[in-house]
Amino acid sequence: MVSDRPLSVAVIGAGPAGIYASDILSKSGLDVEIDLFERLPAPYGLVRYGVAPDHPRIRAIITALYKVLQRGDIRLLANVNVGGEDADITVEDLHAHYDAIIFATGSDRDKPIDLPGQDLPECYGASDFVSWYDGNPDYPRFWPLEAKEVAVIGVGNVALDIARVMAKHPADMLKTEIPENVAKELYKSPITDVHIFGRRGPAQVKFTPLELRELGQQPGVKVIVSEEDFEFDEGSEQAIAASKQTKMVVDTLINYAMDEDDSEADRRIHLHLFSAPKEILADEDGHVRALVTERTQLNGDGTVSGTGELRETPVQAVYRAVGYFSSPIEGLPFDERRGVIPNQEGRVTDLEGTPLNGIYATGWVKRGPVGLIGSTKSDAQQTIAHLVEDAEAGKLVATGKAVGHDAMIELLEQRGVPFSTWHGWELLDEYEKQLGADFGEVEGGRGARERVKVVSRKAMSAISRGEDVPEDLIGQDGE
């Protein structure tokens, strides 16, 4: 451990993984100073930019994260691009200014799949669509919602979020923090039917019970599940018996299939199980016209194989929601197959498995995009335990002479980086809340909202730095 000063640590990524790691480190007993870097002008990562805005539990998670950062012992440096394209700060810069670096950059792109026709213009990745409707400032303000019938490939919660956002009546979304430009596009959407496809059966889907139940609680939206999709082999029965959550999911699916409510619903969400996507078909003009799926059957152990029976579902757009994938960071090794930074329990290694001194990983960039908040906390504990062990062994020392927060601030200012701090986030937070309070009647929606997100990076940066905001950016339709 550095004896004449506190240990200086940089944490890269201000989502749940980075914040939990910072919090655990601050309580570890080490004499430590922590700088928390974030690429965007706002903290909270996928909680703010990866979860549908109509999830009420977002507030509880953000409140917990807010309390950690509000203490002031973890110093936020937002709107700073570390190791990415056009980086403000390199990994080498971090080595010079900090004794240890923890990467918690998450998974920000879609897992690749091999599906003929996926390059057609109306085929999209889930992460891009989610980033759009959550107001990520690095994504376009416009989304082409022109299809009446849409296919969503995947049976996880992201697939449910996408289906629900598209099928839900826009007036019901106005109670949330959905950005103004997103609400405008949803009002113009002609959508009537969303089809969700999964290749296995009801005991193998990755939905969580609460999210699946929420799907059927949207006014004017009916969830349709076919009775033919309820097949259970020995592996399925074992899965149901072993997991209360799996049983709840199966029971909810059965309830949807048995629902005989004939009340009018002008939008529908269809859940197709035992349906393996095989090809996306185009019309004569090169636009999506249908998704071809192969009927599958259980093998006895919960796995499935194809039956050869092909089905064609008319759709005009296809969304892939088969999982997220991390992006590589310039200056670090990257496992292209698994989409993670290679590591041993959080200690980053080269591709041959040799540990790299002073570099750590936590969260999805460490283990892949699996697990919820509980997993993120235990993951951070493991990583921090190894960092503390290395610090106490005297292994962690910055390579430069100007070390720590003040030296980094000087470097950012020299480079003209318009970074913001926790105080800057509080300014932006209050600004968005005021936009929500000022919200009036919008095509059937009335009353105040908790917040309205600012989606222009320039506007976010200006507000966070106490600068005047150009009037043309407040409309949020573009930069």
C-alpha positions as CSV (number, residue, x, y, z in Angstrom):
1,M,0.0,0.0,0.0
2,V,1.1,3.6,-0.7
3,S,2.4,4.8,2.7
4,D,2.6,8.6,2.3
5,R,-0.9,9.2,0.8
6,P,-4.3,7.6,0.4
7,L,-4.6,4.9,-2.2
8,S,-6.0,6.6,-5.4
9,V,-8.6,4.5,-7.3
10,A,-10.4,5.2,-10.6
11,V,-13.7,3.5,-11.2
12,I,-14.9,3.6,-14.8
13,G,-18.7,3.5,-15.3
14,A,-21.3,5.1,-13.0
15,G,-23.9,2.4,-13.3
16,P,-24.9,0.1,-10.4
17,A,-21.8,-2.0,-10.8
18,G,-19.4,1.0,-10.6
19,I,-21.4,2.6,-7.8
20,Y,-21.6,-0.5,-5.7
21,A,-17.9,-1.2,-6.2
22,S,-17.1,2.3,-5.1
23,D,-19.3,2.1,-2.1
24,I,-17.8,-1.3,-1.0
25,L,-14.3,0.0,-1.5
26,S,-15.0,3.2,0.5
27,K,-16.0,1.0,3.4
28,S,-13.2,-1.5,3.1
29,G,-11.0,0.0,5.8
30,L,-8.4,1.2,3.3
31,D,-7.3,4.9,3.3
32,V,-8.6,5.5,-0.2
33,E,-9.8,8.3,-2.5
34,I,-12.2,7.3,-5.3
35,D,-12.9,9.0,-8.6
36,L,-16.0,7.6,-10.5
37,F,-15.9,8.3,-14.2
38,E,-18.9,8.2,-16.5
39,R,-19.0,8.6,-20.3
40,L,-22.5,10.2,-20.2
41,P,-23.4,13.5,-18.5
42,A,-25.7,11.6,-16.1
43,P,-25.0,8.7,-13.8
44,Y,-26.8,5.4,-13.1
45,G,-26.0,3.5,-16.4
46,L,-28.5,0.9,-17.5
47,V,-30.9,1.9,-14.7
48,R,-31.4,5.2,-16.4
49,Y,-30.7,4.1,-20.0
50,G,-31.5,0.4,-20.2
51,V,-34.7,-0.2,-18.3
52,A,-38.2,0.8,-19.7
53,P,-39.4,4.1,-18.1
54,D,-42.7,2.6,-16.9
55,H,-40.9,0.3,-14.4
56,P,-41.7,1.8,-11.0
57,R,-38.9,-0.1,-9.3
58,I,-36.4,2.1,-11.1
59,R,-37.1,4.9,-8.6
60,A,-36.1,2.7,-5.6
61,I,-32.8,1.6,-7.3
62,I,-31.9,5.1,-8.3
63,T,-32.7,6.4,-4.8
64,A,-30.3,3.8,-3.3
65,L,-27.6,4.8,-5.8
66,Y,-28.2,8.5,-5.2
67,K,-27.7,8.1,-1.5
68,V,-24.3,6.5,-2.1
69,L,-23.0,9.3,-4.3
70,Q,-24.6,12.1,-2.3
71,R,-22.3,11.4,0.6
72,G,-19.5,13.1,-1.3
73,D,-16.6,10.7,-0.5
74,I,-17.0,9.2,-4.0
75,R,-16.3,12.0,-6.6
76,L,-18.2,11.8,-9.8
77,L,-16.5,12.9,-13.1
78,A,-19.2,12.7,-15.7
79,N,-19.2,13.4,-19.5
80,V,-15.7,11.9,-19.8
81,N,-15.0,9.3,-22.4
82,V,-12.4,6.8,-21.2
83,G,-10.7,4.5,-23.6
84,G,-13.4,4.7,-26.3
85,E,-13.5,6.2,-29.7
86,D,-12.3,9.8,-29.5
87,A,-11.3,9.2,-25.9
88,D,-10.8,12.1,-23.5
89,I,-8.7,9.9,-21.2
90,T,-6.7,6.8,-22.1
91,V,-5.9,3.7,-20.0
92,E,-2.3,4.9,-19.9
93,D,-3.5,8.2,-18.4
94,L,-5.4,6.3,-15.7
95,H,-2.3,4.3,-14.9
96,A,-0.3,7.5,-14.4
97,H,-2.9,9.1,-12.1
98,Y,-4.3,6.2,-10.1
99,D,-2.9,3.3,-8.2
100,A,-5.7,1.0,-9.3
101,I,-8.4,1.1,-11.9
102,I,-11.8,-0.7,-11.8
103,F,-13.7,-1.1,-15.1
104,A,-17.5,-1.3,-14.7
105,T,-18.5,-0.3,-18.2
106,G,-21.3,-2.8,-18.6
107,S,-22.7,-4.3,-21.8
108,D,-23.8,-1.6,-24.3
109,R,-24.4,-3.4,-27.6
110,D,-26.4,-6.4,-28.9
111,K,-25.2,-10.0,-28.8
112,P,-24.6,-11.0,-32.4
113,I,-26.8,-13.7,-34.0
114,D,-26.7,-15.4,-37.4
115,L,-30.1,-15.1,-39.0
116,P,-30.6,-14.7,-42.8
117,G,-32.3,-11.4,-43.6
118,Q,-31.1,-9.6,-40.4
119,D,-29.5,-6.9,-42.5
120,L,-32.8,-5.7,-44.0
121,P,-33.5,-2.1,-43.2
122,E,-36.3,-2.8,-40.7
123,C,-34.2,-5.1,-38.5
124,Y,-33.0,-3.6,-35.3
125,G,-31.0,-4.5,-32.2
126,A,-32.7,-4.2,-28.8
127,S,-30.0,-2.1,-27.3
128,D,-30.4,0.6,-29.9
129,F,-34.2,0.8,-29.5
130,V,-34.0,0.8,-25.7
131,S,-31.4,3.5,-25.8
132,W,-33.7,5.6,-28.0
133,Y,-36.8,5.3,-25.9
134,D,-34.7,5.9,-22.7
135,G,-33.3,9.1,-24.2
136,N,-29.6,8.1,-24.4
137,P,-27.9,11.3,-25.7
138,D,-25.6,9.3,-28.0
139,Y,-28.5,7.9,-30.1
140,P,-30.6,9.6,-32.8
141,R,-33.8,11.4,-31.6
142,F,-35.9,9.8,-34.3
143,W,-37.0,6.1,-34.6
144,P,-38.9,4.8,-37.6
145,L,-42.1,3.3,-36.0
146,E,-43.9,2.5,-39.2
147,A,-44.8,-1.2,-38.9
148,K,-48.3,-2.4,-37.9
149,E,-47.0,-5.9,-37.0
150,V,-43.6,-6.4,-35.3
151,A,-41.5,-9.4,-34.3
152,V,-39.4,-9.5,-31.2
153,I,-36.9,-12.4,-31.0
154,G,-36.0,-13.4,-27.4
155,V,-37.7,-14.4,-24.2
156,G,-36.0,-12.3,-21.6
157,N,-37.2,-9.1,-19.8
158,V,-35.7,-6.8,-22.5
159,A,-38.0,-8.5,-25.1
160,L,-41.0,-7.8,-22.7
161,D,-39.9,-4.2,-22.3
162,I,-39.7,-3.7,-26.0
163,A,-43.1,-5.3,-26.6
164,R,-44.8,-3.4,-23.8
165,V,-43.4,0.0,-24.9
166,M,-44.5,-0.6,-28.5
167,A,-48.0,-1.9,-27.7
168,K,-48.8,0.4,-24.8
169,H,-51.0,3.3,-25.6
170,P,-48.8,6.5,-25.5
171,A,-51.1,8.3,-23.1
172,D,-50.3,5.7,-20.5
173,M,-46.6,6.3,-21.0
174,L,-46.9,10.0,-20.2
175,K,-47.0,9.2,-16.5
176,T,-43.3,8.2,-16.8
177,E,-40.1,10.1,-17.5
178,I,-40.2,9.2,-21.2
179,P,-38.6,11.9,-23.3
180,E,-40.7,14.3,-25.3
181,N,-39.4,13.3,-28.7
182,V,-40.1,9.6,-27.9
183,A,-43.7,10.3,-26.8
184,K,-44.3,12.2,-30.1
185,E,-43.1,9.2,-32.1
186,L,-45.2,6.7,-30.1
187,Y,-48.3,8.7,-30.8
188,K,-47.7,8.4,-34.5
189,S,-47.1,4.6,-34.4
190,P,-49.6,2.5,-36.4
191,I,-48.7,-0.7,-34.5
192,T,-51.5,-3.2,-33.7
193,D,-49.6,-6.5,-33.0
194,V,-46.3,-7.5,-31.4
195,H,-45.1,-11.1,-31.8
196,I,-42.5,-12.4,-29.3
197,F,-40.7,-15.6,-30.4
198,G,-38.8,-18.1,-28.3
199,R,-37.3,-21.4,-29.4
200,R,-38.0,-23.3,-26.2
201,G,-41.0,-23.9,-23.9
202,P,-42.7,-22.2,-21.0
203,A,-40.4,-23.7,-18.4
204,Q,-37.3,-22.4,-20.1
205,V,-38.2,-18.7,-20.8
206,K,-36.1,-16.1,-19.0
207,F,-38.9,-13.7,-18.0
208,T,-39.2,-12.8,-14.4
209,P,-42.7,-13.2,-12.9
210,L,-43.3,-9.5,-12.2
211,E,-42.4,-8.3,-15.6
212,L,-44.5,-11.1,-17.3
213,R,-47.5,-10.1,-15.2
214,E,-47.0,-6.5,-16.0
215,L,-47.4,-7.4,-19.7
216,G,-51.1,-8.1,-19.2
217,Q,-51.9,-5.0,-17.2
218,Q,-51.8,-2.5,-20.0
219,P,-55.2,-0.9,-20.9
220,G,-56.4,-1.8,-24.3
221,V,-53.7,-4.5,-24.8
222,K,-54.4,-8.2,-24.9
223,V,-51.7,-10.9,-24.3
224,I,-52.3,-14.0,-26.4
225,V,-50.6,-17.4,-25.7
226,S,-51.5,-20.5,-27.7
227,E,-52.5,-23.7,-25.8
228,E,-50.4,-25.7,-28.1
229,D,-47.3,-24.1,-26.5
230,F,-47.7,-26.0,-23.2
231,E,-45.6,-29.1,-23.5
232,F,-43.5,-30.3,-20.5
233,D,-40.8,-33.0,-20.6
234,E,-38.9,-34.4,-17.6
235,G,-36.4,-31.6,-17.7
236,S,-39.2,-29.0,-17.7
237,E,-41.0,-30.6,-14.7
238,Q,-37.7,-30.7,-12.8
239,A,-37.1,-27.0,-13.5
240,I,-40.6,-26.1,-12.3
241,A,-40.3,-28.1,-9.1
242,A,-36.8,-26.6,-8.4
243,S,-37.7,-23.0,-8.9
244,K,-40.7,-21.0,-7.4
245,Q,-39.9,-18.3,-10.0
246,T,-40.2,-20.7,-12.9
247,K,-43.5,-22.1,-11.6
248,M,-44.9,-18.5,-11.3
249,V,-43.8,-17.8,-14.9
250,V,-45.5,-21.0,-16.2
251,D,-48.6,-20.3,-14.2
252,T,-48.8,-16.7,-15.6
253,L,-48.4,-18.0,-19.1
254,I,-51.2,-20.6,-18.5
255,N,-53.5,-17.8,-17.2
256,Y,-52.9,-15.9,-20.4
257,A,-53.7,-18.9,-22.6
258,M,-56.9,-19.5,-20.6
259,D,-58.1,-15.9,-20.7
260,E,-61.4,-15.8,-22.4
261,D,-62.0,-12.1,-21.9
262,D,-63.5,-10.8,-25.2
263,S,-63.4,-7.1,-24.2
264,E,-62.1,-4.9,-27.0
265,A,-58.3,-4.5,-27.3
266,D,-57.0,-2.6,-30.3
267,R,-53.4,-3.8,-29.6
268,R,-52.2,-7.4,-29.0
269,I,-49.0,-9.0,-27.8
270,H,-48.6,-12.6,-29.0
271,L,-46.2,-15.0,-27.2
272,H,-45.0,-17.8,-29.5
273,L,-43.0,-20.6,-27.8
274,F,-41.3,-23.5,-29.5
275,S,-40.6,-21.2,-32.4
276,A,-37.0,-21.0,-33.6
277,P,-36.4,-18.0,-35.9
278,K,-35.0,-19.3,-39.2
279,E,-35.1,-16.4,-41.7
280,I,-36.4,-12.9,-42.2
281,L,-38.2,-12.5,-45.6
282,A,-38.2,-9.4,-47.8
283,D,-40.8,-8.1,-50.2
284,E,-40.0,-7.2,-53.8
285,D,-38.8,-3.7,-52.6
286,G,-36.3,-5.2,-50.1
287,H,-38.3,-4.4,-47.0
288,V,-39.3,-6.9,-44.2
289,R,-42.5,-8.8,-44.9
290,A,-42.4,-11.9,-42.6
291,L,-40.4,-13.9,-40.1
292,V,-40.0,-17.6,-40.8
293,T,-39.8,-19.9,-37.7
294,E,-39.4,-23.6,-37.2
295,R,-41.6,-25.5,-34.8
296,T,-39.4,-27.2,-32.1
297,Q,-40.0,-30.0,-29.7
298,L,-38.6,-31.0,-26.3
299,N,-36.0,-33.6,-26.1
300,G,-36.6,-34.8,-22.5
301,D,-34.0,-32.7,-20.7
302,G,-35.4,-29.3,-21.4
303,T,-33.5,-28.8,-24.6
304,V,-35.3,-28.7,-28.0
305,S,-34.7,-29.8,-31.6
306,G,-36.4,-28.7,-34.8
307,T,-39.3,-30.6,-36.2
308,G,-38.9,-29.3,-39.8
309,E,-42.3,-27.6,-39.6
310,L,-41.9,-24.0,-40.9
311,R,-44.3,-21.2,-40.1
312,E,-44.5,-17.7,-41.6
313,T,-45.7,-14.7,-39.6
314,P,-46.4,-11.5,-41.4
315,V,-44.4,-8.6,-39.9
316,Q,-42.9,-5.4,-41.2
317,A,-40.1,-5.0,-38.6
318,V,-37.9,-7.4,-36.5
319,Y,-36.2,-6.6,-33.2
320,R,-33.4,-8.9,-31.8
321,A,-33.5,-9.1,-28.0
322,V,-31.2,-12.1,-27.5
323,G,-28.8,-10.5,-25.0
324,Y,-26.2,-7.8,-24.6
325,F,-22.5,-7.7,-25.3
326,S,-19.7,-5.5,-24.0
327,S,-17.5,-3.2,-26.1
328,P,-13.7,-3.4,-26.0
329,I,-11.7,-0.6,-24.4
330,E,-8.6,0.7,-26.1
331,G,-5.6,-0.4,-24.1
332,L,-7.2,-3.4,-22.5
333,P,-7.4,-7.1,-23.6
334,F,-10.9,-8.2,-24.7
335,D,-12.5,-11.6,-25.1
336,E,-14.3,-11.3,-28.4
337,R,-16.1,-14.6,-28.0
338,R,-17.6,-14.0,-24.6
339,G,-17.8,-10.2,-24.9
340,V,-16.0,-9.5,-21.6
341,I,-12.7,-8.2,-20.3
342,P,-10.7,-11.4,-19.4
343,N,-10.3,-11.7,-15.7
344,Q,-9.8,-14.0,-12.7
345,E,-12.5,-13.2,-10.1
346,G,-12.2,-9.5,-11.1
347,R,-8.4,-9.3,-11.6
348,V,-8.0,-8.4,-15.2
349,T,-5.6,-10.7,-17.2
350,D,-4.2,-10.7,-20.7
351,L,-5.6,-13.2,-23.2
352,E,-3.2,-15.9,-21.9
353,G,-4.5,-15.5,-18.3
354,T,-1.6,-13.5,-16.8
355,P,-2.9,-10.9,-14.3
356,L,-2.3,-7.2,-15.2
357,N,-1.3,-5.3,-12.1
358,G,-3.7,-2.8,-10.7
359,I,-6.5,-3.4,-13.2
360,Y,-9.9,-4.9,-12.2
361,A,-13.3,-5.5,-13.6
362,T,-16.8,-5.8,-12.1
363,G,-20.4,-6.2,-13.4
364,W,-21.4,-7.3,-16.8
365,V,-18.1,-6.4,-18.4
366,K,-16.6,-8.9,-16.0
367,R,-19.0,-11.8,-16.1
368,G,-21.3,-11.1,-19.1
369,P,-24.9,-9.7,-19.1
370,V,-26.5,-12.1,-16.5
371,G,-27.9,-11.4,-13.1
372,L,-29.7,-8.6,-11.4
373,I,-28.8,-6.1,-8.7
374,G,-28.0,-8.8,-6.1
375,S,-25.5,-10.4,-8.4
376,T,-23.9,-7.0,-9.1
377,K,-23.4,-6.4,-5.4
378,S,-21.8,-9.8,-4.7
379,D,-19.7,-9.4,-7.9
380,A,-18.4,-6.1,-6.7
381,Q,-17.5,-7.6,-3.3
382,Q,-15.4,-10.3,-4.9
383,T,-13.5,-7.7,-7.0
384,I,-12.9,-5.3,-4.2
385,A,-11.7,-8.1,-1.9
386,H,-8.9,-8.8,-4.4
387,L,-8.1,-5.1,-4.8
388,V,-7.8,-4.8,-1.0
389,E,-5.6,-7.9,-0.9
390,D,-3.3,-6.4,-3.5
391,A,-3.2,-3.0,-1.9
392,E,-2.2,-4.5,1.5
393,A,0.6,-6.5,-0.3
394,G,2.0,-3.2,-1.7
395,K,1.3,-4.1,-5.3
396,L,-0.7,-1.0,-6.3
397,V,1.3,2.1,-7.3
398,A,0.5,4.7,-10.0
399,T,3.1,5.1,-12.7
400,G,3.1,8.9,-12.7
401,K,4.2,11.5,-10.2
402,A,1.0,13.7,-10.3
403,V,-1.5,11.3,-8.7
404,G,-5.1,11.5,-7.8
405,H,-8.2,13.7,-8.2
406,D,-6.6,17.2,-8.4
407,A,-4.1,16.0,-11.0
408,M,-6.8,14.5,-13.1
409,I,-8.9,17.7,-12.9
410,E,-5.9,19.6,-14.1
411,L,-5.5,17.2,-17.0
412,L,-9.2,17.3,-18.0
413,E,-9.1,21.1,-18.0
414,Q,-5.9,21.2,-20.1
415,R,-7.6,19.0,-22.7
416,G,-10.8,21.1,-22.7
417,V,-13.0,18.3,-21.6
418,P,-16.4,19.7,-20.5
419,F,-16.7,17.3,-17.6
420,S,-19.3,17.7,-14.8
421,T,-19.4,16.7,-11.2
422,W,-22.0,15.5,-8.7
423,H,-23.1,19.1,-8.2
424,G,-23.6,19.2,-12.0
425,W,-25.8,16.1,-11.8
426,E,-27.9,17.7,-9.1
427,L,-28.4,20.7,-11.3
428,L,-29.5,18.5,-14.2
429,D,-31.6,16.4,-11.9
430,E,-33.5,19.4,-10.7
431,Y,-33.9,20.7,-14.3
432,E,-35.5,17.5,-15.4
433,K,-37.8,17.5,-12.4
434,Q,-38.9,21.0,-13.2
435,L,-39.6,20.0,-16.8
436,G,-41.9,17.3,-15.4
437,A,-43.6,19.7,-13.0
438,D,-44.2,22.1,-15.9
439,F,-45.7,19.4,-18.0
440,G,-49.2,20.1,-19.1
441,E,-51.7,18.6,-21.5
442,V,-50.2,16.6,-24.3
443,E,-52.7,14.9,-26.6
444,G,-54.8,13.3,-23.9
445,G,-52.2,13.2,-21.1
446,R,-52.5,15.8,-18.4
447,G,-50.7,16.8,-15.2
448,A,-47.3,16.9,-13.8
449,R,-44.7,14.1,-14.2
450,E,-41.9,13.1,-12.0
451,R,-39.4,14.3,-14.6
452,V,-38.9,14.7,-18.3
453,K,-35.5,13.6,-19.5
454,V,-33.2,16.0,-21.3
455,V,-31.8,14.0,-24.3
456,S,-29.4,16.4,-26.0
457,R,-25.8,15.9,-24.8
458,K,-25.0,19.6,-25.4
459,A,-28.0,20.6,-23.3
460,M,-27.2,18.1,-20.5
461,S,-23.6,19.3,-20.4
462,A,-24.6,23.0,-20.4
463,I,-27.1,22.5,-17.6
464,S,-24.6,20.5,-15.5
465,R,-22.0,23.2,-15.8
466,G,-24.4,26.0,-15.0
467,E,-24.2,27.4,-18.5
468,D,-27.0,28.9,-20.6
469,V,-28.9,26.3,-22.6
470,P,-29.6,27.1,-26.3
471,E,-33.3,27.3,-26.7
472,D,-33.4,25.1,-29.8
473,L,-32.0,22.2,-27.7
474,I,-34.8,22.2,-25.2
475,G,-37.3,20.8,-27.7
476,Q,-35.2,17.6,-27.7
477,D,-35.7,16.8,-31.3
478,G,-32.0,17.0,-32.1
479,E,-28.7,18.6,-31.4
